[in-house]
Amino acid sequence: MPELEHLPPTGGAPGSPDPARIQRGLLEEQVELWWFREPGKSVLCYCVAVLLVLGCGLGGVGLLSTTTSASSEWRLGAGTSLCLLALGVLLKQLLSSAVQDMNCVRSRRRIDVLKSGGLSDLVVVLVAGSAMLLCGAALLHLALVDHMPKPGQALHDMYVSGVVLLAAGGAAVVGAGLYSAAVVLLERTRMGRRLVDRLTSIFTVSGQMERRRETTSSLANLI
């Protein structure tokens, strides 16, 4: 019958397994891949950690290397604090890498907290920014409020160092806040898209089932 040639193919049975979905489920079960689910976030947080280590480390070494008798107190304090901060950020990255290599954590929630781009990196950036803000505020307080006799160059260096630390710490804190806000917005948008996709798929499947029923009834009438 020529009418049957124009009918669309009905496809597989409704209960047949989807190979793409099965492959996706197998990949989701691999614990090693949970560390690399969001490479964009990982690269961004890794670059921020490298900048923090280099900036704090070089700044601390610079302050310690230029310590003189006239400015020994604040240079030693600020330089030591920056070096310890750089070591702390570096230690966090090394610990995360060691935990990932040993594969001793098999919980998705804990991996999301520990991996680059997770909660731990955000906390590290916030702590580093807050520490730089405190250190910069202390230096500005000493430069502007302290009335102890100091050479003019020492006060100028203290003031410049305080301003630089305040700017760097403020940028770190504001950047972490913007990052967290962007992540929250993206997650909400993603959840909304998933809901829309689910509703669309439900309506699409129901529409296909109705068309199949109409095709079946028309075939029965033709026969």
Residue pairs with C-beta under 8 A, 6 or more apart in sequence:
1 222
3 222
4 219
4 222
7 215
7 219
8 215
10 212
10 215
14 209
27 33
31 103
31 106
31 111
32 103
34 108
34 111
34 112
34 115
35 100
35 111
35 115
36 42
38 117
40 117
41 116
41 117
41 183
42 115
42 116
42 117
44 117
44 179
45 116
45 117
45 121
46 93
46 116
48 121
48 125
48 175
49 89
49 92
49 93
49 116
49 121
49 124
52 85
52 86
52 89
52 124
52 125
52 128
52 172
53 86
53 89
53 90
53 93
54 86
55 86
55 168
56 82
56 83
56 85
56 86
56 89
56 128
56 132
57 82
57 83
57 86
59 79
59 82
59 164
60 78
60 79
60 80
60 81
60 82
60 83
60 84
60 85
60 86
61 79
61 83
62 79
63 75
63 76
63 78
63 79
63 82
63 161
64 75
64 76
64 79
64 80
64 83
66 75
67 75
67 76
67 79
68 75
70 150
70 151
70 153
70 154
71 150
71 154
71 157
71 158
74 139
74 142
74 158
74 161
78 135
78 139
78 161
78 165
81 131
81 135
82 132
82 135
85 128
85 131
85 132
88 124
88 127
88 128
89 124
89 128
92 120
92 121
92 124
93 116
96 114
96 115
96 116
96 120
99 105
99 114
100 114
100 115
105 111
105 114
111 118
112 118
112 119
113 119
113 120
114 120
122 176
122 179
122 180
125 172
125 175
125 176
126 172
126 173
126 176
128 169
128 172
129 168
129 169
129 170
129 171
129 172
129 173
129 175
129 176
130 169
130 173
131 169
132 165
132 166
132 168
132 169
132 172
133 165
133 166
133 169
133 170
133 173
134 169
135 165
135 169
136 161
136 162
136 163
136 164
136 165
136 166
136 167
136 168
136 169
137 162
137 166
138 162
139 158
139 159
139 161
139 162
139 165
140 159
140 162
140 163
140 166
142 158
142 162
143 155
143 158
143 159
143 162
144 159
